[in-house]
């Protein structure tokens, strides 16, 4: 999980400070020594680490401790705020205000994830900013780069412009003209990379930039190579003056050195992070939310945003009524399971919830959800509606159909029974609070009538 190594180190260090009655130069210095070590082990740039520790020390010793918080909480707040500043301070939204078609040019080394990120950004901007994107395949050197972009484009329903292995600058120019003539208001150029920086590559990218003058030039860095990605970014910035950074493979980087160094060293903010291989596995980079996650505070705002994007409001209201009226069945169970899957990997979701990020996430098996879904899908509609009819013969058929065994079927049914029992208690409690009626039902309790005296 991203930042897990740094998060664990900082959590251990700050735990000692939280218990302190007051902040002294000595206990702050001891803790910041551990913070410095944690940063360097996470492959954060040495200069960034030095400046960070210096800033936190000055603010910690010069701060008036608020009466409402402990000294330990105060320094956690200071470290949180400084982390936010190191990672950019504010969220960078892409500038799409130019005359259509607005251009975005993807640059970076070969293997950094430019092609995948081009498709991810196309899908993101189509869904979130209601744009009509065109992808332009201008990486003519890497084998199968054009085919890869075509496959990605087809999977997300975004057209791809390509002219084979021609001159990259001409392809980019022609792609822009095609977008202009065919009503596209956004064009994303997937450019070539190299295994290492060379003069030929830089000159070609400069000519491509000057041919279409894109509103945004996004440098794609492989987060897993840590400090080296920062060095590469500095070189690219000197030549291309790129406007934003995309960090790929953040889901595989436990350290986070690139994310904590790249803004400070280039002055350019991180726009997006890649959190998986699928086209929809991309997040806008929020420095404040990321700082909270690093310090083990979770990220409830991102979790709510994810939930809002996949949960239908009407379905949510219907489910609420069923739960409160003890009418929750296996069809509902299956539907909720599929909704959870849309949110992303369970490990990532848990990491967003304060407190739960300390669970042993390495022991969570994503395959368990696959088995549960397979078992539920192998049942008939009648069985999901009335689980009590599932006898031994039906369990054999369900096990065979789902590729599991009878104990697995029993386990799924037990999980459902436990969940239903919990919902039943919730419903009973809600009814007590609502005069014996389930909230949301159409029934209105009659008003008490006073007895007339004879």
N, C-alpha and C positions, 0 to 999 in steps of 0.2 A: 504494500500500500504506500502511496506517495507520502514522503516526509516521515515515515514511521520511525526510521533510525534517529532522526533529529528530534522528533516529538518525544520519543522515549527518554533520550538523554536530557532534554530540557525539563521534562516532567519530574525526573529524579532530582535534578538540581534545584528546581524551584520548590519542591516539596520541603526541603530543608529550610528555605527562607520563609515559607508560609507560617512555620511554627515559631518564628522569631518574634519576641515582644517589641523590638525596635530595630531599625536599620542602623548599622554602624559601618564605618569605613572598612572594618575588618571582615564582617560577614558578607558585605556586598562584594568585596574583593575576592573572597573565597568562591562565592557563587559565580561571579563573572569569569573566573579562571576556568570553571567547568563549562560555562557557556562558550567561551573561546574554543575550548577543546572540542565541544560538540559541533560547532560550526566548521572547524577545520576537518573533522572526521566526515562531515557531510559534504565535503569538497567545495565549501564556500571559499571564494577568493580571499586571499590573506588580507589585502587592503580593506575589503568590505568588512571582514571580521573585526579587524583592528578598529575601524571607524565606528562600527556598531557597538562594540564593548565600551569604547570611550564615551560615546553619546549616552548610553544607558547609565554608566557610572556617574557622569556629571548630573544627569537628571535625578538619579536615585538619591544622591547625597545632598542635592540642592532642593529637593522636594519637601514641601510641608505635608506631613502625613495627615490625611483626612480622618476626622474622628470616627466616621462611619465605616471605615475599612481598616483592616490590619496592615501593618507594614509590609507583610508578605504579599498581600493582595495589591498593594500599591506598586511594588516592583514588577509584578506580573503585568499590571496595566501599562507600565512604562515600557517593558519589553514588547508587549503586544503592539503598542503605538509605534515603536521604533521598527518593528518587523514590517508593519504596514508601509512606512516611509521607504524602507529599503526596497520593497517590492513594487514601488510605484506610487503609493499614496491613493490614487483614484483609479477606477475602472476605465479603461480606454475603449470607447465605442468607435467603430470604423467610420471614417468620413465618407459618406456617399452623396454629398451635396452637389457634386460637379454635374456638368452637362452629360446626359445619358448618351452612350453607355459609359458608366463609371468603371474605371479599370482598377484591378487589384493584381499585382505581379508577385508571384511566389518565388523566393530565391533561397539558396542554401546549398550545402554540400550534397553529393550523391548519397542516398541512403538515409537522409535525415527525415524523410516522410513528406516531402513537398507535394507529390502527386495525390497522396491520400488526403492531405490537409486541404488541397485545392477543392476536392470533392466535398469535404466536410464543411468548409466555409460556404460553398455554393448552396448546400442543403440548409445550413443554419440561416443564411441571409434570405433564402426563399421562404422559409417557415416563419422566422422571427421579424424580418423587415419587409416581407411581401415583395421581394425583388424577383425579376425574371432573369436568371443567370445563364451565361454561355461559358463553357469551359474551352480553353484553347490549348491544344497539345503542341507545345513548342520545345519539348525535350526530345531532340532527334538523335541523341547519342546513346542513351541507355537502352539496351535491348528490352523490348516489350513495354517501354514507358507509355507509348501511344495506346497500345492495346489495354494496358492497365487503366488508363484514364477513361477509355471507352467503356470498359466493363463497369467501372465505378459510376460513370455518368448514367449508364443504362439502369443500374440498380437504384438510383435516386431520381430518375426521370429528368435528368438535365442533359441537354444536347451538348455534343463535343465537336468542335471544329478542328479538322486536321488536314494536312497536305503531305503526309508521309515524311520522308527524311530530307526535307529541303532546307533552305536557309532559315534559321530560327527567327531572325528579325523580320523577314518577309512574311513568315507564317503569322507572327504576332500582329503585324500591320494588316494583313488580309483578314485575320480573325476579328480585329476591331471593326473593319469596314463591313464584314458580314453581320456583326452584331448590330451595327448602325442601320443597315438596310432591312433587317428582319425583326425589329422591334424589341431587342433585348436591352434592358436598362443596366445590366451588370455583366462585365466580362472578366473572367479570371484566367490569367496566363500561367500555365505550368511550365517553368523554364528548366533548362538543363543544369546539372550540377557536375561536380568532379569529385574524385576521391580525396583530393586535396586542392587548396587554392592555387591557381596559376594565373598568369597575366592574360592568356587567351580567353579564359572564362570570364574574367572581370570586364575585359573590353567588349565581349559579346553581350554581357548583361547591361552594360552602359549604353550600347547601341540600341538594345531592345527597349530600355527605359525611355531613351530620347525619341524613339519612333512613335510611341503612343502616349507618353506622359501620364502614367497611371496615378490616380489619386492616392493610392496606398501601395507601398512596397513592403511586403511582409517577409521577414527572415525566419525560416523554419530551422529550429535547433533540436537536436536529439538530446533530450534531458538526461539520458542514461550515460552520456559521455562526460557529464559534469563540467568541470572547469575548462576542458578543452573546447566545449561549445561556446564558452564566453570568449576565449581567444579568437575563435573563428568569427564570432559576431563582431568583434572590434574591427577586424580586417574588412569584413563586408561593409560595415558602416562607413568606414573611411572612404570607400569607393562609391557606394550606392546611396548613402544617406537614407537608409530604410526607415520607415515610419512606425513599424510595430514588430513584435516578436511573437512567434507561435512555438510553444514547447511541445514536441511530440513525445510519446511514450512515457508520459508522466505517471501512468499507472504502474509502470515497471521500475520506477526510480524511488528507492527507499530513502535516498539521501536528500535530494532537493537543492544541491549546490548551485545548479544553473539558475533556478528560479530566484534564489536569494542574491545572485551576483550580477545577472545580466543587465538589469535596469540601472544599477549603480555604475557599472563599468561603461555602458554605452549611452546612458541618458534616455534610452528609448523604452517605453513601457511594454509589458507583456500583454497581448490582446487575448489570445486563446491558449488553452492547454488541451492536449489530446489525452483522453482517459480510457482508450480502448481502440480496437481495430475497426469497429463498425462505423459507417458514415455518420451516425447520430451521436457517437461517443466523443463529443467535444463540449467544452465549457468555456464561457466567457470568464476571463481571469479577474477575480475580485480580491485585491490585496488584503482588505480587512477580513474577509471570510477565510482566506487562506491562513492568515496569522492566527485566527481563532482555532483553526484545525491543527496547526502546528503545536499550539499550546494545550491541546486536548480539550478545547471548549466546544467542539463540534461545529456544525454549520446548519442550523435549523432553517435559515432563510433559503438556502439552496435546496434543501430537502422539500420545503413547501412548494418552491417553484417547479421542481421535478414532478411532484404529485399533481399540481394544477395542470400540467401539460398532458397528463395521461388519464386523469380521473374525470369521468363525465359527471356533471352536477346532478342530473336526473338519476343516474345509477346510484350515486352516493345517497341521495334522499330515499330511494327505494330500499337500499340496503339498510339504512338506519331504521326504517319502519319494520323491516323483517326481523332485525335484531331485537328491537324493543317488544315485538309481538311473538318472540320465540318461534319464528317461521323460517329461520336460516337453514338452508339445505345444502346438499353437496354441489348443486349447480352454482350456488352463490360462492361456495368454497373454491371451486374451479375458476370462476370469474375473477375472484380477488387474487388468486395465485397468478393468473395471467397479467393482471394489472401490476402486481409487484414486480414481475419480470420486466415489464416495460420501464420501470424506474432505473434499472441497471443491476449490476452485480450486488448481491447481498452484502458482501464485505464493504463495498463502497457506500451503500446506504447506511449501514451501521456506523461507519466512520463519521457520518454527518450528525449523529445523535449524541449530544453531550453525555459523557459517562460511559456509553456503550463502546466507545473506541478503545477502551482498555480490555475488552473481551479478547480471548484467544482466537483472533480472526483466522489464523492459519488452520484451525481445526474445523472451520465452517466449510461444509462440502456442498458446493453449488449443485452437484448431481442429485442430491436428495430432492430438490424441487422438481427436477426432471422426472424422477421416479413417481413422485406424488401426482404430477400432472398426467403421466402415462396411466397410472392406476385409475384416476378419475375419468380420463377420456375413454377407458375401456369398459366403463359401465354404461348401461342403457339409460335413456332419459328417465324411465320409470324408477330405476335403481337409485339414481341421484336424487330424485324427488322423494323417494321412500326408502331410505337406507335400511330400515328394519326388515325388508324382504330379502336382504342379501344373506343367503344361507351358504352351506359348505359347497354345493355344486356351483353356485354363482361365483363364489370366491375363486374356485379352480379356473373357471372360464376367464374371469377378470385378470387373474395372475398370468395366465397363458397369453392373453391378448396384450398385456402391458409389458411382457418380457421380464416379469418379476417372479415372486413366489407368494404363497399364501401368508407367511408372516409379514411381508411388506404390505399386503392388502389390509391385514388386521391392524398394522401400525397406522396406516392412513385413516382407517375408520376410527381408531382410538384418538388420533389427533383431532378429528372432526367432532367426536363426542365431547372431548375436553373443551374445545372451542365453544361448542354449543352450550355447554354447562356454564361457561364463563359469561356468555352473552345472556343466558337466562337470568343470571344474578344481576347483570347490568339492567336488564329490562324490568325486573322486579323492583329494583331500587328506584329506577326512573318513574315507575308507576306510583310508588309511595310518595314521591316528591310532587306528583301531578294528580293527587286525589284519586288514585287507583286506576288511572287511564294512561295508556301508552302515549307519550308525546307524539304529535304528528298524526294521530288517528282523527277521524271525522266525528267521533263521539264526544258530546259535550255533557258533562254531569249535570243532572237537574238541580235547580236552585232549591235550597231548603225552604219549605213553606211553614210559616208559623201556624200552629193550631188555633183555630178560632175558639173563643170561650163560649160555652153554652149559656 
